[in-house]
Amino acid sequence: MPLRSSIRWLVVTPRLAVVAVGAAVAVGAALSAHPAGAGTVWRTGADPGAGLAGVVLVTSLVAGLPHGAVDIARLDGSWRRRAPIAGSYLLLSAAAVGIWLLQPLVTLLALLAVSVAHFGAADLELADAIGAAPDGRVRRFAVVVASGGLPVLLPLGLHGTAVLDVLDGLTGGRGVAVVQVCRALLPVLGVAVGLLVGDAVRRHRWHHVLDLTAVLVVFVAAAPLPAFAAYFGLWHAWRQTGLMIDADARALGVGHRTAGARLLRQAALPSLVGIAAVAVLAVVGDRTVLVWSLAAVLSLTVPHAALTGWITHRRGRRPSHTRSVSTGPTLRRQGGSPGGATDLRDFLGSTTRTGAPSDATMTAIRPPRSTVEGTTP
Ligand SMILES: CC1=C(/C=C/C(C)=C/C=C/C(C)=C/C=O)C(C)(C)CCC1
């Protein structure tokens, strides 16, 4: 069994899917019925109708920021070793902003494509980890297109005009082109979702059908901004965080609670800084702040994807026996469960197949420092 039971319960049981669908429908319906659902609200404190959108935004920030904030914190080594990587991380996103200023429309479209790939690959990685990914290249590609396309193409293609001012701000006045491109791609999304649902129905994976339906309902019913915030915090980041905790628990041979607390400690400072910055900007800023915040998030996706890709590549180059040799003794010495090394190898094996960005395996490929001194680059 690739993942521990608690994580399986967390991400795949029909029970949770039913709760998720109920919650998603309630949130989606409330958002669309609420004035905030018009998607025109940013200054949550200034608009009396913005309370619900504010709650969703804050929830998604609190749930969502830690999963990205730990990118650097989870890397191995001292801060002196991590500093160049942190510097490159910021340089890469600054470069993206620079190119954006020169070619706004093309850059936004490219970053939206990166987002589709990022969200889709993350879901394929999860599906692989729990043994739920479909077989065959076409169906696996359909997972990426459907899971990644739903949160990007649907809000922009269906309700893009509700955030036209934001899109105009991001593209130097060519927001309509973004909506048109996303709208033109909706049939492709439809085919991919159809393939995925067909596969899930054939394999009697009803919770996956419900899960996809929930995401679909949120993005069809709610305005782009609150819908995306709900997706980011309640689906993407939540699941990625769950996988990271599981990977940490395995690599360190500790329980999920300990691994969760450790991740929380790693994420606390960068998350707090991020949340404080957004809170200050939300209070003092206007809609321009939203444009710049989105530009920052999308630009940070570039080094985020590059870093996770580099880690996946590094793991791929390392012979599998090296991985298990360096990890196994650690788990045993730390009192990990018998067979822990095998489980970890299974876990790595199942995620390697995807070739996808691997937030979840960042710690898994990096055993505790004491045992790998000199083996990590
Ligand atoms: C442009 C734009 C949107 C898309 C934002 C995206 C696609 C963000 C991607 C973030 C990622 C990939 C984070 C990684 O962890 C919204 C909110 C739908 C509507 C407003 C305009």
Ligand as a Chemical Component Dictionary entry (heavy atoms), coordinates in Angstrom:
data_LIG
# 
_chem_comp.id                   LIG 
_chem_comp.type                 NON-POLYMER 
_chem_comp.pdbx_formal_charge   0 
_chem_comp.three_letter_code    LIG 
# 
loop_
_chem_comp_atom.comp_id 
_chem_comp_atom.atom_id 
_chem_comp_atom.alt_atom_id 
_chem_comp_atom.type_symbol 
_chem_comp_atom.charge 
_chem_comp_atom.model_Cartn_x 
_chem_comp_atom.model_Cartn_y 
_chem_comp_atom.model_Cartn_z 
_chem_comp_atom.pdbx_ordinal 
LIG C1  C1  C 0 -5.016 35.251 -13.844 1  
LIG C2  C2  C 0 -6.248 35.112 -13.010 2  
LIG C3  C3  C 0 -6.557 33.934 -12.351 3  
LIG C4  C4  C 0 -5.634 32.765 -12.379 4  
LIG C5  C5  C 0 -4.611 32.569 -11.511 5  
LIG C6  C6  C 0 -3.737 31.410 -11.532 6  
LIG C7  C7  C 0 -3.866 30.436 -12.645 7  
LIG C8  C8  C 0 -2.822 31.224 -10.529 8  
LIG C9  C9  C 0 -1.918 30.096 -10.417 9  
LIG C10 C10 C 0 -1.254 29.850 -9.274  10 
LIG C11 C11 C 0 -0.367 28.742 -9.080  11 
LIG C12 C12 C 0 -0.023 27.822 -10.180 12 
LIG C13 C13 C 0 0.165  28.521 -7.822  13 
LIG C14 C14 C 0 1.066  27.451 -7.494  14 
LIG O1  O1  O 0 1.179  26.970 -6.376  15 
LIG C15 C15 C 0 -7.851 33.786 -11.581 16 
LIG C16 C16 C 0 -7.574 33.756 -10.077 17 
LIG C17 C17 C 0 -8.526 32.489 -11.992 18 
LIG C18 C18 C 0 -8.838 34.926 -11.870 19 
LIG C19 C19 C 0 -8.192 36.250 -11.911 20 
LIG C20 C20 C 0 -7.135 36.313 -12.982 21 
# 
loop_
_chem_comp_bond.comp_id 
_chem_comp_bond.atom_id_1 
_chem_comp_bond.atom_id_2 
_chem_comp_bond.value_order 
_chem_comp_bond.pdbx_ordinal 
LIG C1  C2  SING 1  
LIG C2  C3  DOUB 2  
LIG C2  C20 SING 3  
LIG C3  C4  SING 4  
LIG C3  C15 SING 5  
LIG C4  C5  DOUB 6  
LIG C5  C6  SING 7  
LIG C6  C7  SING 8  
LIG C6  C8  DOUB 9  
LIG C8  C9  SING 10 
LIG C9  C10 DOUB 11 
LIG C10 C11 SING 12 
LIG C11 C12 SING 13 
LIG C11 C13 DOUB 14 
LIG C13 C14 SING 15 
LIG C14 O1  DOUB 16 
LIG C15 C16 SING 17 
LIG C15 C17 SING 18 
LIG C15 C18 SING 19 
LIG C18 C19 SING 20 
LIG C19 C20 SING 21 
# 
